[in-house]
């Protein structure tokens, strides 16, 4: 079964040689009960999660406390990269504009 979960706490933890992991605490409702879970995600700028964010999960119909995170990080990854690409292009255009303006003033 699918459900929307709400993140209520996040953090970063380090597990020895395995590296850093993002610790995500979330809650969801199933069968008129609220369940709280925590998951470890590979630490990455692409899986940035904040308090109050919504996550899509799937839980077992007969045992709702067992759930898995629906993989939708790819959509966030593309949006994240596109935003930075636009920011870089804008910075370049502003730099070129200022440079042309300064050259025309000194001429």
N, C-alpha and C positions, 0 to 999 in steps of 0.2 A: 504494500500500500504506500502511496505517496503522501507526504506531508511537508509543510513549511516549518522549519525550525528557526528559532530566534537566538542569536548569539548573545550571551550575557557576560562573557568574560573571555579574554584572549591573553596569550603570553608566548614567550619563546623559552624553550628549554633545550639543554644540550645533553646528548646521550653518548658520552664517551667518544669513541672513534667514529660513530655513526654520523656525528655532526649535529647541526641545529635543527630543531623541529618547531613548528608553530603549534601551540596548544590552544585548542578551541573548545570552549564550554558552551553548550546550547541546550535548549529545551523545546519540546514539541508535545502536542496533544494527540492521543490516540485512544480510542474506546473510552472517552470521557475521563481519561487520566492524563496527568502531565508527567513526562519523563525527562530527566536531565542526563546528559551524556557528555563525555569529553572525547576528543579525537586528536591524534597527532598527525599533522600534515608536514610534508617536507617544506622547510623554510625557504621561501622565495618571495620576491617582490610581486610576483604574479598571483599569489594567493593571499594577498592582504585582506584580512577580515577584521572588522571593528565591532564593538559592542552595538547591538541593535540591528546588525545586518541580518538578512533572511537567507537561510540555506535551504536547498531542496534535498530532502532525504527520502529513503525508502525504508519502511520497517516491515517486519514479518507480521502477517495477519494474526497468527496464533500466539505470537510472542513479541508484542510491540516494543519491548525494551531493547530488542536487537534491531539495529538499523545500520544503514550504510549511507554515505554521502553521495548524492547524485553528482556526477562529474560535470560541472559546468564552468570549470576554471578556464577552459579555452576561450570562451566568450569574453571573459574578463581580460585575458592576455591580449587578445586582439584590440580591445578598446584601450587598454593601457598603452600599447605600442603606438596606436594611431594618435592618441593624445600627445605623446612625446614627439612624434614626427611633426605634427602640426606646430607644436611649440618651437621646435628647432627651425622650421621654415620661417615662422614669424620673426624669430630672433635674427635670422640671416637677412630678411627683408628690411627690418628696422635698421640693422647695421649698414646695409647698402644705402638706404635712404639718408641716414645721418651723414655717411661718408660723402655722398653726392652733394648734399646740402652744404657741408663744410667746404668742399672744393669750389662750389659756385660762389660762396661768400668771399673766398680768398682770391678769386679770379678778377 
